[in-house]
Amino acid sequence: MPLTPSRTVEELRELRELTGNDDGAQRVAWTDTWAKAKKWLSGKLAGTEVEEETDEAGNQWFTLRGASDRALLIGGHIDSVPNGGWLDGCLNVLAGVEVLRRLAEEGEPPLTVRLVNWADEEGARFGRSLFGSSAAAGSMSDQDELRLRKDADGVTLPDAIAAHGVDLDRALDARKQLENAFAYLELHIEQGPVLESMDLPLGVVLGTFGVERHLITWRGQAAHAGSTPMDTRRDALAGAAKLALEIRPIAAQVGAGAVCTSGGVVTKPGIVTSVVETAEQLLDQRHLDAGSLAELLRLAKGASERFAQEEDLEVEWARIWSIEPILFDAELIDLADESIHEVASTSHRLPSGPLHDAAEVARAGIPTVMLFVQSLRGLSHTKLEDTKPEHLELAVQALDRLAQKVLERERSA
């Protein structure tokens, strides 16, 4: 069976019809729609020599046994954000399916090849990204905090994952899945505008940004909106609003590559006739350089203290989650560059601002690299997300070339 990249595009469209609606993809992890997608995925490798299993963290593995247990991993995720795009995550998995089909048709490979569909990359339901890959990588150290997480309906994370056969207390047992891995490859849409601006279909990812994610709580005093003079108010929202605007010049001060986002503010009592007593603000900061990321955080904390003093407020910071910048394997980057040049003539190397499961695998010490394919208008996490079909096919070809190069390198080592 030769590689058929057009089949991947057809299957992406099939998945969109199965698990989406007029608002976009609805494959939020730990839901019935996500489970439907996983079952559908199982059928795509039926009739081959590929073996399937699900590990203790809910990750779905497809293994083509080779003459050696040493394993090349190809990974992605089929879960989406609510009202998400038709390519984010699932392109990675379905391109890997096509590579596995090609390899399985050729007979037993000299080395084992495994495709993984990571569980809950997006963190859309409980706000905890990279659930399955962090468990497998052994970096999931926040299980006590995870026990307390609830979704918008009040369902706890342990209860939600238990409904899909996952016990939080055993999730870290998934670490055994990475024991024989010698390399990890991941393909993803860029989710940004760089490749399109350069009129290039494909690029190689140098690494993923480090992330600092915090909940900032501002505390003032509730008071009547009609009878409290403006100059005596202790308005918690004023502090949050000032910081939301200040993160722009902070990012500019740190320099190229710095990004900061105030992604949400919840106020209490939250009524139009009261000054805001409490404002809970979410802040996300990212950079590829660890020192620059630390500077972003230092400047933001300093600004919050200044604004708290100006508005007569109390301010408190609580880290939700963080990950250090991850640089990918230099030799694999070169092989990925070669693969892209072979199918598209020109390549480009760029960092990734969004998080990916590849970062967790790299943290576990496994040589890792990612390929990016162009995103139209740079849009993602929206039903408007799109990539040209011919670019999707090139991406499948590039992933296949890269997998073959890595296998040949390891076989001759």
C-alpha positions as CSV (number, residue, x, y, z in Angstrom):
1,M,0.0,0.0,0.0
2,P,1.8,3.2,-1.1
3,L,1.5,6.4,0.9
4,T,-1.8,8.1,-0.1
5,P,-1.8,11.7,1.4
6,S,-5.2,12.5,-0.2
7,R,-6.8,9.8,2.0
8,T,-5.7,11.7,5.1
9,V,-7.5,14.8,3.8
10,E,-10.6,12.7,3.1
11,E,-10.5,11.2,6.6
12,L,-10.1,14.6,8.2
13,R,-13.3,15.7,6.4
14,E,-15.0,12.5,7.6
15,L,-14.1,13.2,11.2
16,R,-15.3,16.8,10.9
17,E,-18.7,15.5,9.8
18,L,-18.8,12.9,12.5
19,T,-17.8,15.1,15.5
20,G,-18.5,18.7,14.5
21,N,-21.5,21.0,13.9
22,D,-22.1,24.4,12.4
23,D,-20.0,26.0,15.2
24,G,-17.0,23.8,14.6
25,A,-15.3,20.7,16.2
26,Q,-16.8,19.4,19.5
27,R,-14.3,16.7,20.5
28,V,-13.6,18.1,24.0
29,A,-11.7,15.5,26.0
30,W,-13.6,13.3,28.5
31,T,-16.9,13.7,26.6
32,D,-19.0,11.3,24.6
33,T,-18.0,13.0,21.3
34,W,-14.4,12.5,22.1
35,A,-15.0,8.9,22.8
36,K,-16.8,8.6,19.5
37,A,-13.8,10.0,17.7
38,K,-11.4,7.6,19.5
39,K,-13.6,4.6,18.4
40,W,-13.7,5.9,14.9
41,L,-9.9,6.2,14.9
42,S,-9.6,2.6,16.0
43,G,-11.3,1.4,12.8
44,K,-8.8,3.2,10.6
45,L,-6.0,0.7,11.2
46,A,-8.2,-2.4,11.3
47,G,-7.0,-5.2,9.1
48,T,-3.3,-4.3,9.6
49,E,-0.7,-5.8,11.9
50,V,-1.0,-2.8,14.2
51,E,-1.9,-3.5,17.8
52,E,-4.0,-1.1,19.9
53,E,-4.1,-0.4,23.6
54,T,-5.1,2.4,26.0
55,D,-2.8,3.3,28.8
56,E,-3.5,4.3,32.4
57,A,-3.8,8.0,31.5
58,G,-6.3,7.4,28.6
59,N,-3.7,7.7,25.8
60,Q,-4.5,5.6,22.8
61,W,-1.5,3.7,21.3
62,F,-1.2,1.9,18.0
63,T,1.9,-0.3,17.7
64,L,3.5,-1.8,14.6
65,R,6.0,-4.3,16.1
66,G,9.4,-4.4,14.6
67,A,12.4,-6.7,14.8
68,S,13.6,-4.5,17.7
69,D,11.6,-3.2,20.6
70,R,13.3,0.2,20.2
71,A,10.5,2.5,19.1
72,L,9.9,5.5,16.9
73,L,6.9,7.5,18.2
74,I,4.6,9.6,16.1
75,G,2.0,11.6,18.1
76,G,-0.9,13.9,18.1
77,H,-4.3,14.5,19.8
78,I,-7.8,14.1,18.6
79,D,-9.5,16.2,21.3
80,S,-10.4,19.8,20.4
81,V,-11.5,23.0,22.1
82,P,-15.3,23.7,22.0
83,N,-16.2,25.1,18.6
84,G,-12.7,24.3,17.4
85,G,-11.1,23.9,14.0
86,W,-11.1,20.8,11.8
87,L,-7.3,20.3,11.8
88,D,-5.9,21.2,15.2
89,G,-4.6,18.0,16.7
90,C,-6.4,15.4,14.5
91,L,-4.1,16.2,11.5
92,N,-1.2,14.9,13.6
93,V,-2.9,11.6,14.3
94,L,-4.4,10.9,10.9
95,A,-1.1,11.7,9.1
96,G,0.5,9.2,11.5
97,V,-2.2,6.7,10.6
98,E,-1.2,7.0,6.9
99,V,2.5,6.5,7.7
100,L,1.7,3.4,9.8
101,R,-0.4,2.0,6.9
102,R,2.6,2.4,4.5
103,L,5.0,0.8,6.9
104,A,2.7,-2.1,7.8
105,E,2.2,-2.9,4.1
106,E,6.0,-3.3,3.7
107,G,6.2,-6.0,6.3
108,E,7.9,-6.1,9.7
109,P,10.1,-3.0,10.1
110,P,13.5,-3.3,11.7
111,L,12.4,-1.1,14.6
112,T,9.0,-0.7,16.3
113,V,6.8,2.2,15.2
114,R,4.1,3.6,17.5
115,L,1.4,6.2,17.0
116,V,-0.1,7.8,20.1
117,N,-3.3,9.8,20.4
118,W,-2.6,11.8,23.6
119,A,-5.5,12.3,26.0
120,D,-6.7,15.8,26.7
121,E,-4.0,18.0,25.1
122,E,-6.2,21.0,25.0
123,G,-7.3,21.1,28.7
124,A,-10.6,22.6,27.5
125,R,-12.9,21.1,30.1
126,F,-10.7,21.4,33.3
127,G,-8.1,24.0,32.3
128,R,-5.2,21.5,32.6
129,S,-3.4,21.1,29.2
130,L,-1.2,18.1,28.2
131,F,-2.9,15.7,30.6
132,G,-2.0,12.4,28.9
133,S,1.5,13.4,27.7
134,S,2.5,14.8,31.1
135,A,1.5,11.6,32.8
136,A,3.5,9.5,30.3
137,A,6.5,11.8,30.6
138,G,6.3,11.6,34.4
139,S,6.0,15.3,34.8
140,M,2.5,15.3,36.2
141,S,3.2,16.5,39.7
142,D,-0.1,18.4,40.4
143,Q,-2.4,15.4,41.1
144,D,-3.5,16.8,44.5
145,E,-4.6,20.0,42.7
146,L,-6.2,18.1,39.9
147,R,-8.5,16.3,42.3
148,L,-10.1,19.6,43.1
149,R,-10.7,20.7,39.6
150,K,-14.3,21.0,38.4
151,D,-15.9,21.8,35.0
152,A,-18.5,24.4,34.4
153,D,-21.2,22.0,35.6
154,G,-19.4,21.2,38.9
155,V,-18.2,17.7,37.8
156,T,-14.8,16.9,39.2
157,L,-11.9,15.9,37.0
158,P,-11.4,12.5,38.8
159,D,-15.1,11.7,38.2
160,A,-15.0,12.8,34.6
161,I,-12.0,10.8,33.7
162,A,-13.2,7.8,35.7
163,A,-16.2,7.7,33.3
164,H,-13.6,7.0,30.5
165,G,-11.8,4.3,32.5
166,V,-9.0,6.5,33.9
167,D,-8.0,6.5,37.6
168,L,-6.1,9.6,38.5
169,D,-4.1,7.7,41.1
170,R,-2.7,5.4,38.4
171,A,-2.3,7.9,35.6
172,L,1.5,8.1,36.1
173,D,1.8,4.4,35.4
174,A,1.6,5.4,31.7
175,R,5.3,6.3,32.0
176,K,6.2,2.7,30.9
177,Q,5.0,3.6,27.4
178,L,8.1,5.7,26.7
179,E,10.7,3.2,28.0
180,N,11.9,2.1,24.6
181,A,11.4,5.3,22.6
182,F,14.4,6.7,20.7
183,A,12.6,9.6,18.9
184,Y,9.3,11.4,18.8
185,L,7.8,13.1,15.7
186,E,4.8,15.4,15.6
187,L,3.1,17.2,12.8
188,H,0.8,20.2,13.5
189,I,-0.8,23.1,11.8
190,E,1.1,26.3,12.6
191,Q,-1.8,28.1,14.3
192,G,-0.1,31.4,13.4
193,P,0.6,33.6,10.4
194,V,4.4,33.2,9.8
195,L,4.5,30.5,7.1
196,E,1.6,32.1,5.2
197,S,3.3,35.5,5.3
198,M,6.4,33.8,3.7
199,D,4.3,31.9,1.2
200,L,5.7,28.6,2.5
201,P,3.7,25.4,3.0
202,L,5.9,23.8,5.7
203,G,8.4,24.6,8.4
204,V,10.5,23.0,11.2
205,V,9.8,23.8,14.8
206,L,12.8,24.8,16.9
207,G,11.1,24.3,20.2
208,T,8.1,25.4,22.3
209,F,7.7,28.5,24.3
210,G,7.9,28.3,28.1
211,V,4.7,29.3,29.9
212,E,3.8,31.0,33.1
213,R,0.1,30.9,33.8
214,H,-1.3,32.6,36.9
215,L,-4.5,33.5,38.7
216,I,-4.3,37.0,40.0
217,T,-6.9,37.9,42.7
218,W,-7.6,41.6,43.3
219,R,-9.5,42.5,46.5
220,G,-11.2,45.8,47.2
221,Q,-14.5,46.8,48.8
222,A,-18.0,46.3,47.6
223,A,-20.0,49.6,47.7
224,H,-23.1,51.1,46.2
225,A,-22.7,52.2,42.6
226,G,-24.8,55.3,43.1
227,S,-23.7,56.6,46.4
228,T,-19.9,56.0,46.5
229,P,-17.8,58.8,45.1
230,M,-15.2,57.9,42.5
231,D,-12.2,59.0,44.5
232,T,-13.1,56.8,47.5
233,R,-13.8,53.6,45.7
234,R,-11.6,50.5,46.1
235,D,-12.6,48.9,42.8
236,A,-10.9,45.5,42.3
237,L,-11.7,45.6,38.6
238,A,-9.7,48.8,38.1
239,G,-6.5,46.9,39.2
240,A,-7.2,44.0,36.8
241,A,-8.0,46.5,33.9
242,K,-4.8,48.4,34.4
243,L,-2.8,45.2,34.3
244,A,-4.6,43.9,31.3
245,L,-3.4,47.0,29.4
246,E,0.1,47.1,31.0
247,I,1.0,43.6,29.7
248,R,1.3,45.0,26.2
249,P,4.2,47.5,27.0
250,I,5.7,44.8,29.2
251,A,5.9,42.4,26.3
252,A,7.3,45.2,24.1
253,Q,10.0,45.9,26.7
254,V,11.1,42.3,26.9
255,G,11.3,42.2,23.2
256,A,10.7,40.0,20.1
257,G,8.9,36.7,20.9
258,A,7.3,37.8,24.2
259,V,3.5,37.3,24.4
260,C,1.2,38.1,27.3
261,T,-2.6,37.5,27.5
262,S,-5.2,38.4,30.1
263,G,-7.6,35.7,29.1
264,G,-10.4,36.3,31.6
265,V,-11.7,38.3,34.5
266,V,-14.4,37.2,36.9
267,T,-15.9,39.8,39.2
268,K,-17.8,39.6,42.5
269,P,-20.5,40.5,43.3
270,G,-20.8,40.9,39.6
271,I,-23.9,43.2,39.5
272,V,-24.2,46.6,37.9
273,T,-25.2,48.4,41.1
274,S,-22.1,47.5,43.1
275,V,-18.4,48.4,43.0
276,V,-16.4,45.3,42.3
277,E,-15.1,43.7,45.5
278,T,-13.1,40.8,44.0
279,A,-11.7,40.3,40.5
280,E,-10.0,37.1,39.6
281,Q,-7.8,37.6,36.5
282,L,-6.1,34.9,34.4
283,L,-2.7,35.8,32.9
284,D,-0.7,33.7,30.4
285,Q,2.9,34.6,29.5
286,R,5.2,32.9,27.0
287,H,8.7,33.1,25.6
288,L,11.2,30.7,24.1
289,D,14.0,32.0,26.3
290,A,13.8,31.2,30.0
291,G,15.4,34.4,31.2
292,S,13.0,36.5,29.1
293,L,10.0,34.5,30.5
294,A,11.2,35.2,34.0
295,E,11.5,38.9,33.2
296,L,7.9,39.0,31.8
297,L,6.7,37.6,35.1
298,R,8.8,40.0,37.2
299,L,7.6,43.0,35.4
300,A,3.9,41.9,35.6
301,K,4.2,41.3,39.3
302,G,5.8,44.7,39.8
303,A,3.1,46.4,37.8
304,S,0.3,44.6,39.9
305,E,1.9,45.8,43.1
306,R,2.0,49.4,41.8
307,F,-1.6,49.3,40.6
308,A,-2.8,47.8,43.9
309,Q,-1.2,50.7,45.7
310,E,-2.7,53.2,43.4
311,E,-6.2,51.7,43.7
312,D,-6.0,50.9,47.5
313,L,-6.3,47.1,46.8
314,E,-4.8,43.8,47.9
315,V,-3.4,41.6,45.2
316,E,-2.4,37.9,45.3
317,W,-0.7,35.7,42.7
318,A,-1.3,32.0,42.4
319,R,0.5,29.9,39.8
320,I,-1.9,27.7,37.9
321,W,0.7,26.0,35.8
322,S,4.1,26.5,34.2
323,I,6.5,24.8,31.8
324,E,10.0,25.8,30.9
325,P,11.0,26.6,27.3
326,I,11.7,23.4,25.3
327,L,14.3,23.2,22.5
328,F,14.0,20.3,20.2
329,D,16.8,17.9,19.0
330,A,19.2,19.6,16.6
331,E,19.9,16.4,14.6
332,L,16.2,15.7,14.1
333,I,15.6,19.4,13.1
334,D,18.2,18.9,10.3
335,L,16.5,15.7,9.2
336,A,13.1,17.4,9.3
337,D,14.5,20.3,7.2
338,E,15.8,17.8,4.6
339,S,12.4,16.1,4.5
340,I,10.6,19.3,3.8
341,H,13.1,20.4,1.1
342,E,12.5,17.1,-0.6
343,V,8.7,17.5,-0.9
344,A,8.3,21.3,-1.0
345,S,11.8,22.7,-2.1
346,T,11.9,25.3,0.6
347,S,11.8,25.2,4.4
348,H,11.8,27.6,7.4
349,R,12.7,27.2,11.0
350,L,10.5,28.8,13.6
351,P,9.5,28.5,17.3
352,S,6.0,27.4,18.5
353,G,4.0,29.8,20.8
354,P,1.2,27.3,21.4
355,L,1.8,24.3,23.7
356,H,2.1,20.8,22.3
357,D,2.5,17.3,23.6
358,A,5.9,17.2,22.0
359,A,7.2,19.5,24.8
360,E,6.3,17.0,27.5
361,V,8.0,14.1,25.5
362,A,11.1,16.2,25.1
363,R,11.1,17.0,28.8
364,A,11.2,13.2,29.4
365,G,14.6,13.1,27.5
366,I,13.4,11.7,24.2
367,P,14.8,13.4,21.1
368,T,11.9,15.3,19.6
369,V,11.0,17.4,16.6
370,M,7.8,18.9,15.1
371,L,6.8,19.9,11.6
372,F,4.4,22.8,11.0
373,V,2.1,23.2,8.0
374,Q,0.7,26.6,7.0
375,S,-2.5,27.9,8.6
376,L,-4.6,30.2,6.4
377,R,-4.9,33.6,8.0
378,G,-3.1,32.3,11.0
379,L,-6.3,31.2,12.6
380,S,-6.9,28.3,15.0
381,H,-9.2,27.3,17.8
382,T,-12.1,28.5,15.6
383,K,-14.3,27.0,12.9
384,L,-12.5,29.3,10.5
385,E,-9.3,27.3,10.9
386,D,-8.1,26.0,7.5
387,T,-5.2,24.8,5.4
388,K,-5.0,24.2,1.7
389,P,-5.6,20.5,0.8
390,E,-2.4,20.5,-1.3
391,H,-0.4,21.7,1.8
392,L,-2.0,19.0,4.0
393,E,-0.9,16.4,1.5
394,L,2.7,17.8,1.4
395,A,2.7,17.7,5.2
396,V,1.8,14.0,5.2
397,Q,4.6,13.3,2.7
398,A,7.1,15.3,4.8
399,L,6.2,13.4,7.9
400,D,6.6,10.1,6.1
401,R,10.0,11.1,4.7
402,L,11.1,12.2,8.2
403,A,9.9,8.9,9.8
404,Q,11.8,6.9,7.1
405,K,15.0,9.0,7.6
406,V,14.9,8.5,11.4
407,L,14.3,4.7,11.0
408,E,17.2,4.4,8.6
409,R,19.5,6.4,10.8
410,E,18.7,4.3,13.9
411,R,19.0,1.0,11.9
412,S,22.5,1.9,10.8
413,A,23.6,3.3,14.1
